[in-house]
Amino acid sequence: MKPQNFDFHHPLAFWTGCIAIIGGVLAHLPMFMMGRSTGYQMVGMEMDATMLTGMAMIPFGVLLAAYGLMPRIAGMRKSLHGDSHLQFHVADGVPLNREHWKLVLVLVVALAVDVLKPATLGFVMPGMTHEYEISRERAGVLALVALTGTTVGSVLWGRLADLFGRRSAILLSALMFIGTAICGAMPSFEWNLVMCFLMGASAGGLLPITFTLMAETVPAAHRGWLLVALGGIGTSAGYLLAAGSAALLVPEFSWRALWLLGLPTGLLIVFLGRYIPESPRFLSNAGLADEARAVLARFAGRQPSSTGAAAAAAVIAEEEVPAGGLAQLLRGGHARVTWGLAVCGVAWGLVNFGFLLWLPTNLGSMGMDASAASALLARSALLALPGIALVIWLYHRWSSIKALVLFIGLTAATLLVFFALGLAQVHSALAMVVTTALLLVSSSGVIAMLIPYAAEIYPVHLRGTGSGVIAASSKFGGILGAGFGVAGVFEHFTASALLIALPMAVAALMLVRSGIETRGRRLEDIQAAFAAARKPLP
């Protein structure tokens, strides 16, 4: 696939911005290397002129690259706000081909990078706590700041993807991610907090945009299972990359090397950008019909053509629904399903970043020693591994909405089992292993389907925003989980299980009433179903 030049306003500005960002990051390396004799400890060092100049180069480079990426802004703004035009989509009957698999592989890399940064937090904490001589409670603020950044980033980048394009948003997010690699050279904990927020904000945008682009590019017959598999494989790859990098780099270059990894990993996405096409649906919605036809013809296995039989066979034309803003997402025809998914996301965040995080501590308070608790969780995680394959099969072969509701309900039911075990003071290791495994399977299944489902149900002008809002809800649940942990809520094992089970059950009921089946259906048919079944809230 050749580079897609139609979404560059000024290629020279984009590449000059890239060079400025890279140069700004590299300007921090001399001070990093100065700490070689002290184990790369930089605490207390004063920033020199080279470092300060590098810090100034990064935002300048981001702005310049953004200018280079923004495609035909004036014409697109007009088109995105209600012009009548035709939308084109990939012929849904075509089989997966080489171009589809190229895109899948590139998006797996992007998602792995998105997961990599928050996954490294656990490996960074010990070294950072030691170097800055801070308590574990104060170091925990870093995780809270990072989660806040990813929450903001998910919404911000999702909206930018709807305004300026999926590809442009992915590349600009990657460039900001490169710039925040300087977090690894910050001499104070406070600077780390600032950079970690920006790092989370940049990386957080990759998750909703990758799912949005995938949903709009692959044929309907394969869309469901590929979206769920993308999430599972990308997440696993990100955690493996974090663990492997920590094992290889931390002993030699300290914890700071894990932050500096933002430079090569972000550059990898930028260089792979030549294999990332712009979404054909977005191009059509922006009034760029010829470019949309070219992308579609390529993915349909034919040579690009704006006229003739090849183009006609590759695309189908349909009238697009008038565009709207964030208010339409929260108050329009998709409001009920949006609130249902958002409640589910918040509840999942409470499970993952709250209940499960505190589970070893609570098991210890129930009389189980630390090594036994760790072994229990390890066995439970092993039992949960086949669950992802089951999720993919159910989502693809049975029903997307029924599978999602099933796993949400299973998560709520498992939390109620924990509530009953705690209430009855049952200390059986077997009961705890089985229940923990069920919770890991069910909660993993929920998050594996939540964002893919969101990427399928929204219209093209809101798909990035909708996916971003739902991704942000799961991270906001993590922020609440961290806050509840500080407040001591999760020290009450029985009460916390009941507290989280209730909103999870409410989410299941909301989605039973508002969810739409997406399995095997064209995205345009899904919107037609919403139009027929939903009316805007008063």
N, C-alpha and C positions, 0 to 999 in steps of 0.2 A: 504494500500500500504506500502511495506517495504521500508526502506531507500535505495537510489540508490548509492551503493558503488563504481560502476565502474568509476565515475568521480572524485574520490578522489585519488590523488597521494600519500598523506601521511595523513591519518585521524588524527594521533596524532599531527602532525604539525598544522592542521586546528583547532582542539579543543584547543590546547595550545595557538594559536594565539587569539582565541575567549576570553579565560580567561585573556590574557594580555590586550586586548582592554577593557574588562569590568572592570578589576582592575584599568586601567588607568583612566577611567571615574569616578569610585567610589572614587579615590584618590582626586578628586576635591570637593567632597561633604563636607568634614570638613570645608573648607573655606566658602562654601555656607552657612552652618549652623551657622558659626560665625556671619553672617549678620542678624541673626534672630531678634536681638533686634533693628535693624534699618530698619526693613521692607525688609530684604534681599538685601539691597543695598551694593554693593561690590566695588563701584567706588573708586579708589585710593589705594585699598589694594595691598600689595606686595605679589607676589607669593612665597609661602614657598617651602621647599625642597620636601615635599610630593606631592604638586601640580606639580612641575617641573618634578619629577620622573614619575608621571602619564602621563604627556604630552609625555615623551620619550617612555613610554610603548606602547602607541597607535600606532604610525607608525611601531614599531617593531612587534606588534601583527598583523597589517594589512599585512605586508610583509610575516610573517610566515604563516598566514592563506591563503594568495594567493599561496604560495608554496604548501600548502596542497591541494588546490583546483585544481591546474593546472593538467589536465588529460593527462598523457602520452605525454608530450609536443613534444618530438622528432618525434615520429611516427605520431602525428596529423599534425605537420607542413608539413611533407612530403605529407600526404594525402590531406591536404587543398590546396596544390599548384600543383594540376594537375594529381594526380594518377588516373588511371582508376578504377572505382569501381561501385558498384550498390547502388542505393538509394532506401529506403523503405518508405512507407507512410501508415498512418492509412487507413484501408479499408473504403472508403468514404460512403459506403452504410449502415454502422452500425448505430444504433440509439444511442443517448446520453445515457450514463450509469453512474453508481456511480462514476467511476474513473474520468470521464469528469467533473462531478459536483464538486467533491473534488478540482480538479485543478481550476475550475472557482472561487470557494469561496476563495481559497488561493490567487489567482491573484487579486481578488477584494480587499483583504486586502493589498497586495503589492501596488496596484495603489492608494488606500486611503492614505497610508503612504507617497507615492510620492507627492500627492496633499496637504497633511497636512502641510508640512513645509512651502511652499510659502504662503499657506492660513493663517498661523499664523503671517505673517509679519504685517498685519494691526492691530492685537491685541498687538503686541510687541512694535510698534512704540511709543504710548503715554508714557508708562512707561520708555522706553529707553531714549526718548527725555528728560524726567524729571530728570532721575537719572544722565545722563551724562551732563546735562545742555547744550544741543546743539540745534540748530535751526531745524525746520522741513525740511528745504532744505538740511541741512547736514545729517539728519537722512534718507532722501530719497536716499542717496548714498547707504544705506544698501540694498534697494530693487534692485537697479541697479547692485550691486555686486552679489546679489543672482541670478538674472536673467542671468548674465554672467556665473556664475557657472553652472546653469542648462543647458545652451547652450553648454558649453564645455563638461559637463557630458553626455549629450545625444549622442554626436558624439563618445566620448571616449568609453563609455560602450557599445554602439552599435557595435563598431569595436571589442572590447574584446569579446563580445558575439559570433561574427562570428569566432574568432580565438580559443577561449577556451571553448565555450559552454554557452548555455542560463542559465542553472541552476547555474553554477559557477559564472557567472557575477551577477546574482540576489543576491546570498549569499554574495559575496564580496562587492557589493554595499551596502547591508544592514549592513555589518560590519563597513564600512567606515561611514555610517550614524550614527551608535552607537557612534563611536569615536568623531564625531563632536558635540555630545550632550554637550561637555564641553564648548561650546559657552555660555551656561547658567551660567558659573562660571567665565567668563572673566571680569577682573577689569577695562578694558579700551575699548573705542569705537573702536579703531584701531584693537585690538585683535578680537573684534566681527566681523569686516569686513573680516578679514582673515578666521575665522572659518565659517562665513556665506557663503563665496565663496566655501569652501570645502564641506560644508553641501549641497549647491545647486548642486555641481558637483557629490556628491554621490547619492542624491535623484533623480537627473535628469535622471540617467540611468535606473531607474525602469520602466519608462513609455514605451520606445521603446522595451525593452526586454520582458515585460509582453505580449504585443501585438504580438511580434514575436513568443513567445512560444505558445500562444493560437492559432495563425494561423496555426502552424505546427502540432498541436495535435488534434484539433477537426475535425469531418467530414465536408466535403465541404458543405453539405446541411444545416448545422447549423452555419458555420463559420462566415458568414456576420453579422447576427443579434446578435450573441454572442459577437463579437468584439465591435460592436457599443454599445450594452447594457453594456458591461464591462466598457467602457469609461464613459458612463453616470452615472452608479451606483457608480463606484469607485470615480469619481470626486465629486459627491454629498456627498458620505460618508466622503471623506476627508474634505470638507468644514464644514459638520456637526460636525465632530470630532474636528476640530480646534475651532469652535465657542463654543462647549460644554466644551472643555478643558479650554478655556479662562474664561468662566463663573465660572467654579469650582475652578480653580487653581490660577488665577491671584489675586483675592482678598485676598487669604491666603498666597501665596508664591511668589507673584510678577510676573512680566513678564518673569523672568528667568526660571520659571518652564516650560514654553512652549518650550524652547530650550532643557531642560533636558529630555523632553518627547522622545527625540531621542533614549535614552537607552531602555526603555521598548518596544517601537514600533519596533525598529530595531531587538531586541531580539525575538519579536513575529514572524518576518519573518524568522529568523534563525531557530527557533524551528519548524516552519511550513515547513521548507525545506524538511523534510522527505516525504512530500506529493507532492513535486515538482519534476517531472521526468525530465530527460534530453530530449531534443527534439529528436525524432527518426530520423528525417531528418538530424539533425546535426550529430548524432552518425554515421549514414551511410556515410555521407560526410567525417567523420573523419576516416573511415575504420573500425569502431566497429560494424560490421554487426550483430553479435550474440546479443549484447546488444540492438541494434535497434529492432531486432525481439522480444526480451523479452518485451520491453516497448509497442510495437505495439500489441502484443498478449494480454497484460493486458488491454489495452484500447479497444480492440475488444471484451472483455468479455470472453477471453479464458486464460487458464493457459500458462505461458511463455514456449516457446519451440523453439529451433533453427532449428529443423527439423520436418518433419512429416506434417500431414494434418492440424493440428491446426495452425502451423506457416504459412503454405502456404495460408490458408484461411485469415489469419490476415494481410498479407502484399502483396504488389505487387512490383516487382523489375523493376527499370528503370535505363537507363544510365544517369549519372549526367553530367551536363555541366561543362567543365573545370573551375576551380576557377580563380578569379581575385582579384584586389584590389580596392581601392577607385577611381582610375582613370577610371576603367571600369564603375563604377556607374555614373560618371559625363560625360564620353565621349563615352561610349559604346552604346549598343542597348537600354538601359533604360534611356539614358541621357535626351531625350526630356520630358518624363513624370516626371523625377526627377526635372528638372528645372521648369516645370509647377506646381508641388506640392510645391516646395520651394518658388516660388513667391507667391502662395496662402498662405503659412504659414506666410511669412513676412507680407503680407497685413492683415491677421487675427490678428497678434500680434499688428499691428498699430491700428486696430479697438478696440481690447479688452483692451490693456494697454495704449491707447492714446485717441481715440475719445470717447469711453464710459466713461473712467475715468474722462475726462474733461467735459462731457455732463452736469452734474449738474451746474458746474460753468458757462457754456455757456448759459444754460437756465436762470440762474440768471441775466446774462448780457442782456438778452432779456426782462427783466422786471418781471420774475417769482420769487417769494420769495423762500427762501431755503426750507421751510417746504413743499411748494407746489411741488417743484422740486423733493424732496425725495419721496413724495406720488406718483408722476407721475411715477418715476422709479419703485417703488414697485408694482404699478398696472400693469406696462408693464411686469415686471418679472413674475408676476402671470399669465398673459395672455400667456407668452412664455412657461410655463411649459409643456403643452401638445405637444409642438413641438418635443420633444425628441422621443415620441412614434411614431409620424409621420415619423421621420427620420429613425427609426428602420424598420418600415413597408416598406417604399420606398426602402431602401437599400437592404432589404431581398426579397421583393416581386416584385419590379419593375426592378431596375437596379442600380448597385453600382456606376458606373461612371456617369450615367445620373443623379442620385440623388445628387452626389457630385457637378457636374457642375450646376445643378439647384439651389442649395443653395448658391454656389459661386456667380452665376448670380443674385440671389435674394438679396444677401448682397450688391453687387455693385449697383443694382437698388435702394435699400433703401437709400444708401448713397447719390445717386443722388437726391432722394426725399428730403433729408435733405438740400442738396445744393439748390434745388429749393425753399424750404420753407424759407431758410435764405436769398436767393436773393430777394424773394418777400416780405420779412419781415412779414411772417405770424406768429402770436403769439397764434394761437388756441390751447388750451389745448388738445382737442380731436385729432387734427391732430398730435400733438407731442406724445400722448399716443400710437396711432395706429402705427406711424412710428417707435417709440422706440421699441415697442413690436415686430414689424417685424424685426428690426435689431437684437434684442436679439434672436429671433427664428432662423433667417438665419445664424448668426455668430455662435451660439451654434451648429447648424446642421453641419456647415463646420468643426469645430474642432472635433465633434463627429465622423465624417467619415474620416477625413484626415489621421490620424495615422493608423486606421484599414485598409484603402485602401493601404497605403504604406506597411503594413505588409503582404499584399497579393500578391503584384505585383513583388517582387524581388526574384531572385533565392536564394537557401538556403545559399550559401556562401556570399551573400551580404544582406540578409534580415535584420539582426540586424543593420548593417551599414546604409542601406537605411532608415529604420524606425527611426534611431537615427538622421540622417541628416534632415529628414522632421520635426521631433519633435524639433530639434534645430532651424530650420528656424522660427517656430512660436514664440520661445523664443527670437530669434534675433530681430524679429519684435517688441517684447516687449521692448527690449533695445533701438531700434530706437524710439519707442513711448515715452519712458522716456526722451530720449535726445531731441526729438522734443518738448516735454512738457516744458523742461527747456528753450529751445530756443524760446518759445512763439508761436509755430506754431498752437497749438490747441486753442489758444485764438481767432483765426480767424475761426469761426465756419463754415462759408460757404466754404472757401477755403480748409480747412482741409478735409471736406467731399468729395470734388472733388479730392483732392490729393490721398486719399486712394481708392476711387472708381476706379480710372484708373488701378492700378496694379491688383486689384481684377478682373476687367473685362478682363485684359490681361491673367491672370491665367486661367479663364474660357475658353477663346479661345484656349490657349495652350493645355488644357486637352481635349477639343473637338477633337483636331487633334491627340493627342498622347495617350489618355487613352485607356485602355483595359477593357472589361467587365470581372468581376470576380465572379458575382453572381452564386452560385451553381457549380462552376468549380473547379476541382482539381488544386492544386498549380502547378503541373507539366504541366497540360494543359494550364495554364496561361502563363507559360514560352514558351511553344510550339507556342502559339499565338504571343508572342513577337518575337520569332525567325523568324516567317513567315512574320510579318508585319513591323519589324524594322530592319534597317541596322545601323551599327556604324557610328557615325559622322566622317567626314574626319579629 
